[in-house]
């Protein structure tokens, strides 16, 4: 008879996500991943037979699911653009723990020029986020080219504010970003 799992899949993925966010893909050793999961390495391999790469893929899949539910969904629903942006700002604040958590997409990316199994999904996530922000900006009255420019800059500011918050050991840059999200997209309240 198989032993019952001591941690459910969602909680396990969340713990692994914290490790990848803290150390990146290369720095997230199996020892660190097992420790954060509260499991022994053999148990971790039992749950993820394809190892660290499978863990990272599942963490990225979960992050995409979170973005679909808490960012893309709210941006596409009914309500004023300002209301939807405010809801997304709050959701991003929760996901990134007020700027305390690093940008998972950045930390999972490989250096330029290196092969990365995550390059495609990361590129798709960034493109989808830019498209979603641009759609709301267009709905708020911006011309398509202006909306795309604002959206691209907004995504850069989001992830840059996370890097800056981490580097300064202060959540102030991220909090300033979330407070200015509507303005960055050219949406008046």
Order of alpha helices (4+ residues) and beta strands (2+ residues): alpha-alpha-alpha-alpha-alpha-alpha-alpha-alpha-alpha-alpha-alpha
